[in-house]
């Protein structure tokens, strides 16, 4: 082991960082974004393309009407006998109306089909990605974190779908507008057009550089947010451990560190984005200066007329505007290409073991003969560490074979190889003489059922969880399986029975209840091969005896492999293999192995010493039948309350929670963004000024048109030069203001996004555990709140401020100019404002409608798509072992289809909105020239005024259309902001973070008192768990809590950790009401080891010192704790020793190894109160003995509460309390309780322990 302390502080990723960097360099071509396009969908795309290109032609086509109008007015002023009004109305207005009607229809078609295409591609991409995720081998999951995977599945696919939808439509429309403008320009004056095109190479080069830079920055940003999402997902998935060890700040710091990296990259991207846009605008608008001067020269020379010059210049101008409008779409496509590289990397990844691979022989009517010969295996994440070495076992058909040995010796690995979760290096595994390498994977797994040491359930009903073993099972089959697993009685006593929700990962059930449901799930399949990996480790003696008898029956007539540490459960096995360091060191029957007096005999001896078994020849059947009557009495007595923590279909009320008074969302966001007020003010100022640029530019253009009415060529030439110089100055100012506005508001927006994510993450970690129990607060929902919702809010302030101020400035400036020159025409133009704003109104209606629907269906607890995916990916090993990939794929597909149906309706509405708003400006222009020509005819208006109003109103309409388009994003951002503020406003019922919230005990002694406690879990307020519970625990003493599974033992520990509030009674620590004490201070004086140890995806050293300050933990303390937990030698055998990454949730370690690290994590804290909830249940006999001795020493001088089913481990406790029906049925020392011959006596007797009594 390295001597430097810094060796313990490195959190090394499982995957090499260089490999990750290499991956992010990959990119995809634009056309690959449409890789899932079908022939029928191609028709939709072609129609959408036609719509986009046609709408793009509209503005340049209208330019021709402009030019013809100019010529007619110029001619009219030259010859006063010409009826200008009649000529305009009969020859030009009809064309304007045709363009308007065309845009109405084709605009609808464009938006509807693009939105529909986007929805279809999103659906297919999600399905393809999730399908591939279901087909990935377990080794791949060992290298990739769930948070990063879900980030690709949702966030990055959303980026792609946006790009192939209306963003691409906008780009094609811009392209069409540019192209048509150029065509018109060349047909009107090729000389003038060539002058304008001289700047094209510079414009193109700047676009290419900008897109390339944005793509690279987007990749870095996405990667950084993916890391942050992984931290959040891991934290929420282990929230009780986080709270118990006071690690909220640690996780917040880690999360914020990753956010800081993402923020820095995003701000750099805003700088490049703003600078790029500024350069584009400067070059494109600036390129107008010389053409205007040159165009006037051509007019003066008689080469072209005024109308041709304007149509040429306007054709180029609309191309310039289109280029500006197309840039954001280009950026989105660039981002999508970066996102697609990550998504397609998953889809195109080759998988070593694919359940959907149809090749291989299918197993039917198998005998169950299993042969494992000469197998060598190492986990892909640790290829240098051999797990199995020349491993050999043979299981004959219908035999029961047991694998025993020390924790980490390779027993569970054998089971995983048998189910083909991994490929082995050498050797062979055969079933019925067929190598599993040649077998069809899905058919192989369907012949096998497994019950693992750490049973994982899914966030659905009990019935559905059991049915996962056999999806087509009838209700009677489900009930029968539950009876076999001794689960039917406690399930039936629940208000909702088999329809009761079990909570995320089954957190609403006790350990024993979860294991019984998992047993039922395995038994319902009636498999040919049954694998039991510590299948009864979480059960109390009564349940274990009953379930063991059920397992014995289930094992008959089928091949069974049992992994067990309790050797009493496998004595009747046909053959027992003793596994040591990855090899079989001896095998035989129980009697044969005892005669050999080898490793197995030593294990028996160790267990005899530890558990004081009466007779090594006593069988399980003997124990069960001997105590059958008493067990039945016990069973009947507590089945009614064999409930610990069950979720039901009823919402939890927020009693006692204070919600702050709501202010305007915008004002609240502005207040949160106040540290960046200088950026907001200057960014807003530059947006306002920038908004005035285009109206001023319009005024200059209209003035140029008016110059044609001036007969003096010299005067016109002089004015033309001044206007050209003005165009150059305007272009420069527009570029500078755009850059500064985008960059400054980008800084403010990114910092706001980071701050919102930080505050939301901290707020989530402040909530009480009961809040996390709600189905609506699943891991997926919470990570989505941080990732998607906080990101959306950025648009509600940064982007929205810029768009809003730019639009307001443009509209006010444009209308001021219009009203100044012709109030009549300006008023007429305003009549069309409702059409331009109609999109915003309809989108608001849609948002409210969708929100109302969401509220109506909220009580149905329909899980979001992200929640489904997160849960499945977090429990992927369970999914694979159940061979239910297709089931969850269908479930995910149903969710995707539901979203798609909603998006189709939205697409239809957006199409209508877009068609109306796009056509409005053309209807408006037709009316303007008709009315304007009449006013000129009667002498109330000059012709130049008409164009001043028309051009400025066009700019105004364009700006309004832009803001209406932005309203789509703003409505989404507003909804997201509401969700976030609802989170931030929630005051937790129990604040475990604030150090000042409660009194801190100066001398924490550990005297604990429970007086008259009544308690029910918030999600099951009608089912009492504790009833008038009373218990006194003196400081420095050890008390053991025993009783049946689900009796409420673990509830005592969660109440001590202050995870929930009691309904009635008093919990006092050192005489102080616990409610008055600082929660964080109380938790800091405690340490807990749970039945199902949860580790974090970081180094072993970091897991051991988890929750402690770096300065408080030395290397020596870590090693000392590891030695006490009997894990030091194992750690030292690893290549990276204490720096070894344990994998997500500790997946790279065996159950026993995880539990020993969890014990070390508790012991290093040197707590005043030590809580041990089945702390040694996953350990082999040898480890248990060593660790038990360490725990016995650790108990000295501190208060210790032990929850145990193995009564032999608690006989030396100062007091033993038997919990029954939520109350203390009896309490005393071991000898006192044995003499009383009550419940404890019967529990003791049921385990076959010596009936030691005092006379």
RAGI-V607508 format. One line per field, one symbol per residue. ss: DSSP state (~ for helix, > for strand, _ for the rest). phi: phi as a letter, one per 40 degrees, with the letter a starting at -180 (. if undefined). burial: 1 if it has 16 or more other ideal C-beta (glycine too) atoms within 10 Angstrom, else 0. A space follows every 10 residues. Layout:
ss=???
phi=???
burial=???
This chain:
ss=____~~~~__ ______~~~~ ~~~~_____~ ~~~~____~~ ~~~~~~~~~~ ~~~~~~~~~~ ~~~~~~~~~~ ~~~~~~~~__ ___~~~~~~~ ~_~~~~~~~~ ~~~~~~~~~~ ~~~~~~~~~~ ~~~~~~~~~~ ~~~~~__~~~ ~~~__~~~~~ ~~~~~~~~~~ ~~~__~~~~~ ~~~~~~~~~~ ~~~~~~~~_~ ~~~~~~~__~ ~~~~~~~~~~ ~~~~~~~~~~ ~~~~~~~~~~ ~~~~~~~_~~ ~~~~___~~~ ~~~~~~~~~~ ~~~~~~~~~~ ~~~~~~~~~~ ~~~~~~~~~~ ~~~~~~~~~~ ~____~~~~~ ~~~~~~~~~~ ~~~~~~~~~~ ~~~~~~~~~~ ~~~~~~~___ __________ >________> >>>>>>>__~ ~~_____>>> >>>>>____> >>>>>_____ ~~~~~~~~__ _____>>>>> >__>>~~~>_ ~~~~~~_>>> >_________ >~~~~~~___ ____~~~~~~ ~~~~___~~~ ~~____~~~_ >__~~~____ ~~~~~~~~~~ ~~~_____>> >>>_______ ~~~~~~~~~~ ~~~~~___>> >>>___~~~_ ____>>>>>> __>>>>>>_~ ~~~~~~__~~ ~~~~~~~~~~ ~_>______~ ~~~~~~_~~~ ~~~~~~~~~~ ~_____>___ ________>_ ____~~~~~~ ~~_~~~~~~~ ~~~~~~~~~~ ~~~~~~~~~~ ~~~~~~~~~_ __~~~~~~~~ ~~~~~~~~~~ ~~~~~~~~~~ ~~~~~~~~~~ ~~~~~~~~~~ ~~~~~~__~~ ~~__~~~_~~ ~~~~~~~~~~ ~~~~~~~~~~ ~~~~~~~~~~ ~~~~~~~~~~ ~_~~~~~~~~ __~~~~~~~~ ~~~~~~~~~~ ~~~~~~~~~~ ____~~~~~~ ~~~~_~~~~~ ~~__~~~~~~ ~~~~~~~~~~ ~~~~~~~~~~ ~~~~~~~~~~ ~~~~~~~~~~ ~~~~~~~___ __~~~~~~~~ ~~~~~~~~~~ ~~~~~~~~~~ ~~~~~~~~~~ ~~~~~>____ ________>_ _______>>> >>>>>__~~~ _____>>>>> >>>____>>> >>______~~ ~~~~~~____ ___>>>>>>_ _>>~~~>_~~ ~~~~_>>>>_ ________>~ ~~~~_____~ ~~__~~~~~~ ~~~~___~~~ ~~____~~~_ >__~~~____ ~~~~~~~~~~ ~~~_____>> >>>_______ ~~~~~~~~~~ ~~~~~___>> >>>___~~~_ ____>>>>>> __>>>>>>_~ ~~~~~~__~~ ~~~~~~__>_ _____
phi=.cccccccbc cccccccccc ccccccabcc cccbcbcccc cccccccccd cccccccdcd cccccdcccd ccccccccbc cccccccccc bbddcccccc cccccccccd cccccccdcc cccccccccc dccccccccc ccbbcddccc cccbdccccc ccccbcccdc cccccccccc ccccdcccac cccccccccd dccccccccc cccccccccc cccccccccc cccccccbcc cdccbfbdcc cccccccccc cccdcccccc cccccccccd ccccccccdc dccccccccc cgcbcccccc ccccdccccc ccccccddcc cccccccccc dccccccccc bcbbcccccg cccbfccgcb bbbfcbabcd cbccbccbbf cbabbcdgcb bbbbiccgch cccdcccccf cbcccagabb bfgbcccccc cccccccbbb bccbcbbbca ccccccccca dccccccccc cccdcfbccc ccccdbfccc ccgcggccbc dccccccccc cccccfccbb bbbfcbcccc dccccccccc ccccccgacb bbbabccccb ccccabbcba fgbccaaicd ccccccfbcc cccccccccc bfccaccccc cdccccbdcc cccccccbcc bcbbabcbca ccccdgcbbc ccbddccccc cccdcbdccc cccccccccc cccccccccc cccccccccc cccccccccc ccccccdccc ccccccccdc ccccccdccc ccdccccccc cccccccccd ccccdcbcdc ccccdccccc cccdccbdcc cccccccdcc cccccccccc cacccccccc ccddcccdcc ccccdccccc cccccccccc fcccdccccc ccccbcccdc ccfbdccccc cccccccccc ccccccdccc ccdccccccd cccccdcccc ccccccccgc accccccccc cccccccccc cccccccdcc cccccccccc cccccccccb ccbcccchcb ccbccgcbbb bfcbabcdcb ccbccbbfcb abbccgbbbb bbiccgchcc cccccccfcb cccahabbbf gbddcccccc cccccbabbc cbcbbbcacc dccccdgbcd ccbccccccc cccccfbccc ccccdcfccc ccgcggccbc dccccccccc cccccfccbb bbbfcbcccc dccccccccc ccccccgbcb bbbacccccb ccccabbcca fgbccaaicd ccccccfbcc dccccccgcc ccbcc
burial=1000001100 0001000000 0001001100 0010101000 1001101110 1111111111 1111111111 1111011000 0001101110 0110111011 0111011111 1111111111 1111111111 1111111111 1111111111 1111111111 1111111111 1111111111 1101110110 0110111010 0010011001 1011111111 1111111111 1111111111 1111111101 1101110110 1110111111 1111111111 1111111111 1111110110 0001111111 1111111111 1111111011 1111111111 1111011000 0011100001 0010010111 1100101110 1100011100 1010100111 1111111111 1111111111 1101001011 1101010011 1111111111 1111111111 1111111111 0010001111 1101111101 1001010101 1111111111 1111111111 1111101111 1111111111 1111111111 1101100111 1111111111 1010111110 0111011101 0011000011 1011011001 1010010001 0011001001 1001100110 1111111100 0100000000 0000100111 0110010011 0011011111 1111111111 1111111110 0000010011 0011011101 1011111111 1111111111 1111111111 1111111111 1111111111 1111111111 1111111111 1111111011 1011101110 1100110110 0110111111 0110011000 0000000000 1011111111 1111111111 1111101110 1100110011 0010011011 1111111111 1111111111 1111111000 1111111111 1111111111 1011111111 1111111011 1011010111 1110001100 1001111111 0010111111 0011111010 1010111111 1111111111 1111111111 1100001111 0101001111 1111111111 1111111111 1111111100 0010101110 1111111101 1001011111 1111111111 1111111111 1111101111 1111111111 1111111101 1001100111 1111111111 1010111111 1111111101 0011000011 1111111110 00000
